[in-house]
Amino acid sequence: PQMPEQERERLFRSWKKAVTRTFDWVDDDTEAGRTRSVLQDALSAGRRVHLTYHVPSRDERTERDVDPIALDTFDGHSYLQAWCRASEGLRMFRLDRIDEVVVLDEATAHPAAG
């Protein structure tokens, strides 16, 4: 039995929205998109990064070296999961709050790295 045309169209539209949301960062030319690209390169190369990060709860900018672990998206925001060298703990950094990112010539060395 074939699926009715209307149902097939509805499913296709739902699928297309899900795929678009999942991959919309690929050609993202925003500042967060460029930051994501740099972080993805650092992840692939296994390199530590230096972040300048805006902390809205304290309305301050912090600088820290982190070892990237993963890039994730939750509730419409992209995040870097990383091991923070300063706090010696796992942290989540929202990409649109990263003011600057510099890939360092140091390999990652967090507990998940082995």
Secondary structure, DSSP 8 states (H G I E B T S, - for coil): ----HHHHHHHHHHHHHHHHHHHTTTT--SHHHHHHHHHHHHHHHTEEEEEEEEETTTTEEEEEEEEEEEEEEETTEEEEEEEETTTTEEEEEEGGGEEEEEEEEEE---GGG-
